[in-house]
Amino acid sequence: MKIKLISKTMIALTLLCVIACSNHKKNGKKTASLTEQSQPTGEDNIAHQWATVMIDATANDTERFKPRPTVTSRFLGLAFTAMFDAWTRFDDQATPLYLDQVTRVPKEDRTLRNKEIAISYAAYRTLLTYYYTDSLMLKEKMLALKLDPNNHSLDPNTPEGIGNLAAKAILEKRMHDGANQLGDHQNSDGMPYSDYTGYKPVNDADTNTDLNRWQPKYFSDGQGGKFAPGCLTPHWQNVEPLLLKTSDQFRPGPPPVVGSKQLEKEVQEVIDLQANLTPRDKALVEFMRDGPKSVQQAGHWLKFSMDVSIRDQNTLDDDVKMFFLVESVAMDGFIACWDSKMHYDYARPFALVHAYAKDKTIKGWGGPDKGMITMKGQEWRPYSPAVFLCPPFPSYVSGHSTISGGCAEALKLFTGSDTFGVEEEVIPGALTEPNNLGAPVTLKFPTFTKAGEMAGISRVMGGYHIQADNIEGLKLGRRIAQYNYKKYLELINGSSKNLAKLK
């Protein structure tokens, strides 16, 4: 899918005005000096280049291990933290999150090349651990940058040493952060990132004994059989947040219960939205859902951040800070979202529609080659391929809404404006009903806030969430972004000396 930046001339004029008139220090972003203006910008700066590598690695991870958005959000969050920590040693004020006992680089040595080297080693060493199956791609990137992948120096007086030390600090301090990265928790099954809480759903795929609670559903295995996937990372609320104090810091109130007027209304809304899906709606559902080679929500908003980098012609300094902020929100957003999901263990529309519309004649999507048909309520299904009918974990709150609401807010705070201006051309039905394709449509995201809201409502349109999941998810994400932004400014301004004080 091709990204188009609308009204380039107008954006360029607007940016000139912003550079001339805005107080970027308020947002932790400085007005470019003459030296900075001569630096590589946008997709040419080293931070942006490493972000591109991470997008590819995340897509490959999805192919190899199936979608695991919680896990990949941690990869991205910690990799950009390592880059940020290495970068702080080249700044006058900024303090690192984890990198200890490494003094600032003398001013005469704060060259662009030294900074690029430090940041590259921080990224490489961190990614080599988290995306180990892509070690060859990572090594090739280092060689393309004319850097030695085998340089393991820990000398804090060299840029290579600073980068390696930044990665080492992250890798060591986050090894046992609750994610069960090694699968060595005594109550787990020995597999990396496996559950150790002993979670078992109240309902099984065949019997729904408590409609308020999550029920696993059968997926097609693509070969004529079926299986019901278990809950994805039900322990994720126990992962140590990056900037938040605790996973339940902003936990939302409870969802609507079975028997309430609100839930009845919201279930009907899901039915009505699906029955009236337009080609543009289908395109939005698929674009936000992603298909093969998905980068999940943390990667999706990293892509949007990279669009901002190109639009604003960010320097390396700008992108290191922006990517760190945005991905801290994505990482913490998943941890907080999972706290709500596992605390409430709430039902998805798949089960709710079947119960509320049982034996009623409704209109809904019949499948890839059937389109919209009349059916009994218990035959209803989300607008999704049979091999991935709906996310395999509780519903409340929506992960898409939490991450999108949060990352949108983070970009608005960082740039000092809600203006986005990105467009995506999408073929409706390409991922869901390939034999019933619509003409290409253009999805427009005029503001960050609107982009977040479009991501959220797409989950209701697709039949994965009720409106309460979406609205409370957007609120949760924005609260996280506002909190993390304050902590980010403390780091940028040097008012926070260490992680303990920061929290």
NUNU-142002 format. One line per field, with one value per residue (C-alpha): residue number from 1; residue in one letter; chain; x, y, z negated. Coordinates in nm, 2 decimals, m for minus. Each point is the difference from the previous one (the first is absolute). Layout:
! residues N
num	c(NUM  ...)
residu	c(a  ...)
chaine	c(A  ...)
u	c(X  ...)
v	c(Y  ...)
w	c(Z  ...)
***
This chain:
! residues 503
num	c(1  2  3  4  5  6  7  8  9  10  11  12  13  14  15  16  17  18  19  20  21  22  23  24  25  26  27  28  29  30  31  32  33  34  35  36  37  38  39  40  41  42  43  44  45  46  47  48  49  50  51  52  53  54  55  56  57  58  59  60  61  62  63  64  65  66  67  68  69  70  71  72  73  74  75  76  77  78  79  80  81  82  83  84  85  86  87  88  89  90  91  92  93  94  95  96  97  98  99  100  101  102  103  104  105  106  107  108  109  110  111  112  113  114  115  116  117  118  119  120  121  122  123  124  125  126  127  128  129  130  131  132  133  134  135  136  137  138  139  140  141  142  143  144  145  146  147  148  149  150  151  152  153  154  155  156  157  158  159  160  161  162  163  164  165  166  167  168  169  170  171  172  173  174  175  176  177  178  179  180  181  182  183  184  185  186  187  188  189  190  191  192  193  194  195  196  197  198  199  200  201  202  203  204  205  206  207  208  209  210  211  212  213  214  215  216  217  218  219  220  221  222  223  224  225  226  227  228  229  230  231  232  233  234  235  236  237  238  239  240  241  242  243  244  245  246  247  248  249  250  251  252  253  254  255  256  257  258  259  260  261  262  263  264  265  266  267  268  269  270  271  272  273  274  275  276  277  278  279  280  281  282  283  284  285  286  287  288  289  290  291  292  293  294  295  296  297  298  299  300  301  302  303  304  305  306  307  308  309  310  311  312  313  314  315  316  317  318  319  320  321  322  323  324  325  326  327  328  329  330  331  332  333  334  335  336  337  338  339  340  341  342  343  344  345  346  347  348  349  350  351  352  353  354  355  356  357  358  359  360  361  362  363  364  365  366  367  368  369  370  371  372  373  374  375  376  377  378  379  380  381  382  383  384  385  386  387  388  389  390  391  392  393  394  395  396  397  398  399  400  401  402  403  404  405  406  407  408  409  410  411  412  413  414  415  416  417  418  419  420  421  422  423  424  425  426  427  428  429  430  431  432  433  434  435  436  437  438  439  440  441  442  443  444  445  446  447  448  449  450  451  452  453  454  455  456  457  458  459  460  461  462  463  464  465  466  467  468  469  470  471  472  473  474  475  476  477  478  479  480  481  482  483  484  485  486  487  488  489  490  491  492  493  494  495  496  497  498  499  500  501  502  503)
residu	c(m  k  i  k  l  i  s  k  t  m  i  a  l  t  l  l  c  v  i  a  c  s  n  h  k  k  n  g  k  k  t  a  s  l  t  e  q  s  q  p  t  g  e  d  n  i  a  h  q  w  a  t  v  m  i  d  a  t  a  n  d  t  e  r  f  k  p  r  p  t  v  t  s  r  f  l  g  l  a  f  t  a  m  f  d  a  w  t  r  f  d  d  q  a  t  p  l  y  l  d  q  v  t  r  v  p  k  e  d  r  t  l  r  n  k  e  i  a  i  s  y  a  a  y  r  t  l  l  t  y  y  y  t  d  s  l  m  l  k  e  k  m  l  a  l  k  l  d  p  n  n  h  s  l  d  p  n  t  p  e  g  i  g  n  l  a  a  k  a  i  l  e  k  r  m  h  d  g  a  n  q  l  g  d  h  q  n  s  d  g  m  p  y  s  d  y  t  g  y  k  p  v  n  d  a  d  t  n  t  d  l  n  r  w  q  p  k  y  f  s  d  g  q  g  g  k  f  a  p  g  c  l  t  p  h  w  q  n  v  e  p  l  l  l  k  t  s  d  q  f  r  p  g  p  p  p  v  v  g  s  k  q  l  e  k  e  v  q  e  v  i  d  l  q  a  n  l  t  p  r  d  k  a  l  v  e  f  m  r  d  g  p  k  s  v  q  q  a  g  h  w  l  k  f  s  m  d  v  s  i  r  d  q  n  t  l  d  d  d  v  k  m  f  f  l  v  e  s  v  a  m  d  g  f  i  a  c  w  d  s  k  m  h  y  d  y  a  r  p  f  a  l  v  h  a  y  a  k  d  k  t  i  k  g  w  g  g  p  d  k  g  m  i  t  m  k  g  q  e  w  r  p  y  s  p  a  v  f  l  c  p  p  f  p  s  y  v  s  g  h  s  t  i  s  g  g  c  a  e  a  l  k  l  f  t  g  s  d  t  f  g  v  e  e  e  v  i  p  g  a  l  t  e  p  n  n  l  g  a  p  v  t  l  k  f  p  t  f  t  k  a  g  e  m  a  g  i  s  r  v  m  g  g  y  h  i  q  a  d  n  i  e  g  l  k  l  g  r  r  i  a  q  y  n  y  k  k  y  l  e  l  i  n  g  s  s  k  n  l  a  k  l  k)
chaine	c(A  A  A  A  A  A  A  A  A  A  A  A  A  A  A  A  A  A  A  A  A  A  A  A  A  A  A  A  A  A  A  A  A  A  A  A  A  A  A  A  A  A  A  A  A  A  A  A  A  A  A  A  A  A  A  A  A  A  A  A  A  A  A  A  A  A  A  A  A  A  A  A  A  A  A  A  A  A  A  A  A  A  A  A  A  A  A  A  A  A  A  A  A  A  A  A  A  A  A  A  A  A  A  A  A  A  A  A  A  A  A  A  A  A  A  A  A  A  A  A  A  A  A  A  A  A  A  A  A  A  A  A  A  A  A  A  A  A  A  A  A  A  A  A  A  A  A  A  A  A  A  A  A  A  A  A  A  A  A  A  A  A  A  A  A  A  A  A  A  A  A  A  A  A  A  A  A  A  A  A  A  A  A  A  A  A  A  A  A  A  A  A  A  A  A  A  A  A  A  A  A  A  A  A  A  A  A  A  A  A  A  A  A  A  A  A  A  A  A  A  A  A  A  A  A  A  A  A  A  A  A  A  A  A  A  A  A  A  A  A  A  A  A  A  A  A  A  A  A  A  A  A  A  A  A  A  A  A  A  A  A  A  A  A  A  A  A  A  A  A  A  A  A  A  A  A  A  A  A  A  A  A  A  A  A  A  A  A  A  A  A  A  A  A  A  A  A  A  A  A  A  A  A  A  A  A  A  A  A  A  A  A  A  A  A  A  A  A  A  A  A  A  A  A  A  A  A  A  A  A  A  A  A  A  A  A  A  A  A  A  A  A  A  A  A  A  A  A  A  A  A  A  A  A  A  A  A  A  A  A  A  A  A  A  A  A  A  A  A  A  A  A  A  A  A  A  A  A  A  A  A  A  A  A  A  A  A  A  A  A  A  A  A  A  A  A  A  A  A  A  A  A  A  A  A  A  A  A  A  A  A  A  A  A  A  A  A  A  A  A  A  A  A  A  A  A  A  A  A  A  A  A  A  A  A  A  A  A  A  A  A  A  A  A  A  A  A  A  A  A  A  A  A  A  A  A  A  A  A  A  A  A  A  A  A  A  A  A  A  A  A  A  A  A  A  A  A  A  A  A  A  A  A  A  A  A  A  A  A  A  A  A  A  A  A  A  A  A  A  A  A  A  A)
u	c(0.00  0.13  0.01  m0.07  0.06  m0.27  0.05  0.38  0.03  m0.23  0.17  0.34  m0.13  m0.16  0.32  0.20  m0.25  0.02  0.38  0.00  m0.28  m0.04  0.16  0.13  0.18  m0.34  m0.03  0.36  0.07  0.25  0.00  0.25  0.34  0.21  0.20  m0.31  m0.14  0.30  m0.07  m0.18  m0.37  m0.32  0.06  0.37  0.08  0.14  m0.29  m0.25  0.21  m0.01  m0.37  m0.04  0.21  m0.23  m0.31  0.14  0.10  m0.34  m0.17  0.23  m0.07  m0.38  0.06  0.22  m0.18  m0.36  m0.13  0.12  m0.05  0.09  0.34  0.10  m0.11  0.26  0.27  m0.06  m0.04  0.33  0.20  m0.09  0.08  0.35  0.04  m0.13  0.23  0.30  m0.11  m0.02  0.37  0.04  m0.25  0.05  m0.29  m0.17  0.02  m0.02  m0.26  0.22  0.36  0.20  0.35  0.07  0.09  m0.09  0.22  0.23  m0.14  0.28  m0.08  m0.38  0.03  m0.29  0.21  0.07  m0.37  m0.10  0.25  m0.12  m0.37  0.06  0.18  m0.27  m0.27  0.20  0.08  m0.35  m0.17  0.25  m0.15  m0.37  m0.01  0.26  m0.15  0.09  0.36  0.12  m0.21  0.12  0.37  m0.04  m0.14  0.31  0.23  m0.20  0.07  0.37  m0.01  0.16  m0.28  0.27  0.11  m0.11  0.19  m0.13  0.24  m0.22  0.25  m0.09  m0.33  0.01  0.03  m0.28  m0.23  0.09  m0.04  m0.34  m0.12  0.16  m0.17  m0.34  0.05  0.11  m0.25  m0.29  0.09  m0.24  m0.26  m0.31  m0.01  0.15  0.24  0.20  m0.29  0.18  m0.28  m0.06  m0.37  0.03  0.04  0.35  m0.08  0.10  m0.27  m0.23  m0.26  0.08  m0.32  m0.20  m0.27  m0.28  m0.31  m0.34  m0.15  0.13  m0.04  m0.30  m0.18  m0.08  m0.09  0.05  m0.08  0.18  0.33  0.23  m0.06  0.26  m0.11  0.09  0.22  0.06  0.34  0.00  0.00  m0.36  0.04  m0.06  0.16  m0.08  0.31  0.06  0.04  0.30  0.24  m0.25  0.29  0.08  m0.15  0.29  0.27  0.18  m0.11  0.26  m0.12  m0.33  0.01  m0.22  m0.21  m0.32  0.08  m0.28  m0.22  m0.34  m0.33  m0.19  m0.17  m0.38  m0.14  m0.23  m0.36  0.08  m0.16  0.34  0.13  m0.31  0.04  0.37  m0.05  m0.26  0.23  0.26  m0.26  m0.12  0.35  0.10  m0.33  0.07  0.37  0.10  0.31  0.18  m0.10  0.13  0.33  0.03  m0.07  0.27  0.26  m0.02  m0.03  0.30  0.05  0.31  0.33  m0.19  0.21  m0.28  m0.11  0.34  0.15  m0.30  0.05  0.38  m0.08  m0.22  0.28  0.24  m0.25  0.03  0.37  0.00  m0.27  0.19  0.35  0.10  0.37  0.15  m0.06  m0.36  m0.07  0.18  m0.22  m0.32  0.03  0.09  m0.30  m0.25  0.12  0.01  m0.37  m0.06  0.19  m0.16  m0.33  0.00  0.10  m0.28  m0.25  0.07  m0.05  m0.36  m0.05  0.11  m0.17  m0.34  0.04  m0.28  m0.19  0.04  m0.28  0.04  m0.16  m0.22  m0.17  m0.07  m0.18  m0.18  m0.11  m0.06  m0.27  m0.06  0.03  0.28  0.22  0.37  0.31  m0.04  0.36  0.26  m0.22  m0.34  0.01  m0.28  m0.29  m0.29  0.07  m0.09  0.18  0.20  0.15  0.15  0.38  0.25  0.11  0.32  0.16  m0.08  0.37  m0.02  m0.36  0.06  0.29  0.06  m0.02  m0.27  m0.15  m0.02  0.18  0.09  0.38  m0.03  m0.19  0.25  0.31  m0.14  m0.16  0.33  0.25  m0.22  0.01  0.37  0.06  m0.22  0.19  0.34  m0.06  m0.21  m0.28  m0.28  0.05  0.10  m0.10  0.08  m0.20  m0.01  m0.14  m0.16  m0.19  m0.31  m0.03  0.36  0.06  m0.34  m0.19  0.25  m0.26  m0.22  0.24  m0.11  0.15  0.30  m0.10  0.21  0.00  0.08  0.14  m0.01  0.10  0.17  m0.31  m0.22  0.24  m0.02  m0.38  m0.03  0.22  m0.23  m0.33  0.13  0.01  m0.37  m0.08  0.19  m0.19  0.29  m0.11  m0.30  0.01  0.09  0.32  0.09  m0.09  0.16  0.31  0.04  m0.02  0.25  0.25  m0.02  0.05  0.31  0.13  m0.05  0.17  0.29  0.05  0.06  0.26  0.16  0.04  0.16  0.25  0.06  0.04  0.23  m0.23  m0.02  0.32  m0.11  m0.29  m0.10  m0.03  m0.17  m0.28)
v	c(0.00  0.34  0.29  0.34  0.32  0.24  0.36  m0.01  0.37  0.10  m0.22  0.14  0.35  m0.10  m0.16  0.32  0.19  m0.25  0.00  0.38  0.05  m0.31  m0.05  m0.35  m0.02  m0.04  m0.33  m0.12  0.08  0.27  0.24  m0.12  0.17  0.06  m0.31  m0.21  0.13  m0.16  m0.34  m0.28  0.04  m0.20  m0.35  0.07  0.04  m0.30  m0.03  m0.01  m0.27  m0.22  0.06  m0.15  m0.30  m0.05  0.02  m0.28  m0.21  0.04  m0.11  m0.30  m0.08  m0.01  m0.25  m0.23  0.02  0.11  0.34  0.08  0.38  0.01  m0.16  0.20  0.33  m0.09  m0.07  0.34  0.19  m0.13  0.03  0.37  0.04  m0.13  0.24  0.29  m0.09  0.00  0.33  0.17  m0.02  0.24  0.25  0.29  m0.09  m0.32  m0.29  m0.37  m0.24  m0.30  0.08  0.05  0.14  0.12  0.37  0.24  0.01  0.30  0.27  m0.02  m0.37  0.05  m0.04  m0.13  m0.31  m0.08  0.04  m0.22  m0.27  m0.01  m0.01  m0.27  m0.23  0.06  m0.10  m0.29  m0.17  0.03  m0.12  m0.29  m0.14  0.08  m0.07  m0.28  m0.17  0.30  0.01  m0.01  0.30  0.19  m0.08  0.11  0.33  0.06  m0.08  0.23  0.27  m0.09  m0.12  m0.32  m0.24  m0.18  0.31  m0.09  0.29  0.12  0.30  0.30  0.23  m0.13  0.03  m0.37  m0.06  0.24  m0.17  m0.35  0.11  0.15  m0.33  m0.20  0.20  m0.05  m0.37  m0.07  0.21  m0.12  m0.36  m0.09  0.28  m0.22  m0.08  m0.35  0.08  m0.32  m0.22  m0.07  0.10  m0.29  m0.01  0.02  m0.27  0.09  0.18  0.36  0.25  m0.28  0.05  m0.06  0.12  m0.32  0.19  m0.21  0.14  m0.05  m0.10  m0.24  0.01  m0.23  0.12  0.35  m0.01  0.36  0.25  0.28  m0.18  m0.07  m0.31  m0.14  m0.06  m0.25  0.11  m0.18  m0.15  0.06  m0.37  m0.10  m0.03  0.23  0.10  0.24  0.20  0.07  0.35  0.20  0.09  0.00  0.11  0.32  0.22  m0.11  0.14  0.30  0.31  0.23  0.34  m0.08  m0.07  m0.31  m0.19  0.10  0.36  0.12  m0.31  0.09  m0.08  m0.32  m0.07  m0.02  m0.33  m0.25  0.12  0.37  0.23  0.13  m0.34  m0.08  0.33  m0.05  m0.36  0.12  0.27  m0.26  m0.19  0.32  0.12  m0.32  m0.03  0.34  m0.02  0.22  m0.07  0.27  m0.16  m0.33  0.16  0.17  m0.33  m0.18  0.28  0.02  m0.37  m0.09  m0.33  m0.21  0.18  0.20  0.23  0.01  0.32  0.11  m0.04  0.16  0.32  m0.02  0.02  0.30  0.16  m0.07  0.19  0.29  m0.02  0.03  0.27  0.21  m0.10  m0.10  m0.03  m0.29  0.17  0.07  m0.36  m0.16  0.20  m0.04  m0.38  m0.05  0.20  m0.17  m0.35  0.05  0.08  m0.31  m0.23  0.14  0.01  m0.37  m0.07  0.22  m0.13  m0.36  0.10  0.10  m0.30  m0.26  0.18  0.01  m0.31  0.15  m0.16  0.09  0.09  m0.35  m0.16  0.30  0.02  m0.37  0.03  0.33  m0.07  m0.38  m0.12  0.35  0.07  0.26  0.12  m0.08  m0.10  m0.36  m0.07  0.07  m0.11  0.08  0.37  0.15  m0.25  m0.06  m0.25  m0.10  0.19  m0.31  m0.02  0.35  0.04  0.29  0.15  m0.21  m0.30  m0.34  m0.06  0.30  0.06  0.22  0.08  m0.29  0.19  0.19  0.31  0.29  0.23  0.00  m0.03  0.18  0.29  0.02  0.00  0.22  0.25  0.01  0.02  0.27  0.21  m0.05  0.12  0.30  0.09  m0.05  0.20  0.27  m0.04  m0.25  0.03  m0.33  0.00  m0.35  m0.20  m0.37  m0.17  m0.33  m0.26  m0.10  m0.37  m0.09  m0.18  m0.13  m0.07  m0.01  m0.12  0.30  0.29  0.36  0.29  0.16  0.27  0.26  0.02  0.34  0.08  0.38  0.00  m0.24  0.00  m0.09  m0.28  m0.14  0.02  m0.17  m0.28  m0.04  0.00  m0.24  m0.26  0.05  0.00  m0.33  m0.16  m0.05  0.25  0.18  0.38  m0.01  m0.19  0.27  0.31  m0.11  m0.12  0.34  0.16  m0.24  0.06  0.37  0.00  m0.21  0.23  0.31  m0.17  m0.14  0.34  0.17  m0.27  0.03  0.38  m0.07  m0.22  0.25  0.29  m0.19  0.04  m0.38  m0.17  m0.37  m0.23  m0.03  0.38  0.02  m0.22)
w	c(0.00  0.10  m0.24  0.14  m0.19  0.11  0.10  m0.02  0.09  m0.27  m0.25  0.09  m0.05  m0.33  m0.12  0.08  m0.21  m0.28  0.00  m0.01  m0.26  m0.22  m0.33  0.06  m0.34  m0.16  0.18  m0.06  0.36  0.09  0.29  0.25  0.00  0.31  m0.09  m0.04  0.33  0.18  m0.16  0.18  m0.06  0.03  0.14  0.04  m0.37  m0.19  m0.25  0.29  0.17  m0.31  m0.03  0.35  m0.10  m0.31  0.22  0.22  m0.30  m0.16  0.32  0.01  m0.36  0.07  0.28  m0.21  m0.34  0.10  m0.12  m0.35  m0.04  m0.37  0.06  0.30  m0.17  m0.27  0.26  0.16  m0.32  m0.15  0.33  0.03  m0.37  0.06  0.29  m0.22  m0.29  0.23  0.15  m0.34  m0.04  0.30  m0.14  m0.25  m0.23  0.08  m0.25  0.10  m0.13  m0.07  0.10  m0.32  m0.07  0.35  0.01  0.28  0.30  0.01  0.22  0.25  0.06  0.05  0.37  0.21  0.09  m0.36  m0.08  0.29  m0.11  m0.36  0.10  0.25  m0.24  m0.26  0.26  0.14  m0.32  m0.14  0.32  0.03  m0.32  0.06  0.38  m0.01  0.30  0.21  m0.10  0.36  0.10  m0.31  0.08  0.36  m0.12  m0.22  0.29  0.22  m0.25  0.01  m0.36  m0.14  m0.14  m0.20  m0.20  m0.35  m0.17  m0.33  m0.02  m0.10  0.16  0.35  0.19  0.06  m0.37  m0.09  0.24  m0.12  m0.37  0.07  0.15  m0.28  m0.27  0.17  0.06  m0.35  m0.19  0.21  0.01  m0.28  0.02  m0.01  0.37  m0.05  0.29  m0.06  m0.10  m0.33  m0.24  m0.23  0.08  0.38  0.26  0.09  0.32  0.04  m0.09  m0.13  m0.27  m0.36  m0.17  0.06  0.19  0.13  0.16  m0.17  0.33  0.26  0.38  m0.02  m0.31  m0.12  m0.37  m0.08  0.28  m0.18  0.03  0.29  0.21  0.24  0.36  0.26  0.29  0.33  0.02  0.38  0.07  m0.07  m0.37  m0.29  m0.33  m0.29  m0.09  m0.37  m0.15  0.12  m0.28  m0.29  m0.23  0.19  m0.27  m0.22  0.24  m0.15  0.18  0.16  m0.13  m0.17  m0.37  0.01  0.26  m0.19  m0.04  0.23  0.00  0.14  m0.18  0.08  0.34  0.05  m0.14  0.16  m0.05  0.01  0.25  0.09  0.10  0.20  0.19  0.06  0.13  0.24  0.12  0.09  0.20  0.18  0.08  0.16  0.20  0.15  0.07  0.29  0.21  m0.19  m0.33  0.12  0.10  m0.34  m0.18  0.20  m0.01  m0.38  m0.05  0.23  0.16  0.09  m0.09  m0.25  m0.23  m0.26  m0.17  m0.14  0.35  0.16  m0.20  0.06  0.37  m0.06  m0.20  0.29  0.22  m0.24  0.02  0.38  m0.01  m0.25  0.12  m0.34  m0.10  m0.18  m0.33  0.07  0.10  m0.29  m0.23  0.19  0.05  m0.36  m0.12  0.24  m0.06  m0.38  0.03  0.21  m0.24  m0.31  0.18  0.06  m0.36  m0.14  0.26  m0.10  m0.37  0.10  0.22  m0.25  m0.30  0.17  0.22  0.22  0.29  0.36  0.25  0.16  m0.31  m0.09  0.34  0.01  m0.34  0.05  0.36  m0.04  0.24  0.12  0.38  0.05  0.28  m0.02  0.19  0.11  0.09  0.28  0.29  m0.14  m0.09  m0.21  m0.05  m0.23  m0.28  m0.35  m0.28  m0.11  0.35  m0.02  0.03  0.01  0.33  m0.01  0.17  m0.15  m0.08  m0.24  m0.10  m0.30  m0.24  m0.25  m0.32  m0.21  0.15  m0.24  0.08  0.36  0.07  0.33  m0.17  m0.29  0.21  0.27  m0.24  m0.19  0.29  0.17  m0.31  m0.04  0.36  m0.06  m0.32  0.16  0.32  m0.18  0.26  0.07  0.38  0.17  0.37  0.10  0.26  0.07  0.32  m0.09  0.20  m0.21  m0.06  0.10  m0.33  m0.08  0.32  0.29  0.25  m0.07  0.03  0.01  0.18  m0.18  m0.26  m0.16  m0.38  m0.13  m0.34  m0.04  m0.37  m0.24  m0.22  0.30  0.10  m0.35  m0.01  0.35  m0.13  m0.30  0.19  0.26  m0.27  m0.07  0.37  0.04  m0.28  m0.24  m0.27  m0.13  m0.03  m0.37  0.08  0.25  m0.20  m0.32  0.20  0.16  m0.34  m0.15  0.28  m0.03  m0.38  0.05  0.27  m0.21  m0.30  0.21  0.17  m0.34  m0.09  0.34  m0.06  m0.33  0.18  0.27  m0.24  m0.23  m0.30  m0.05  m0.12  0.02  0.07  m0.36  m0.04  0.34  m0.11)
***
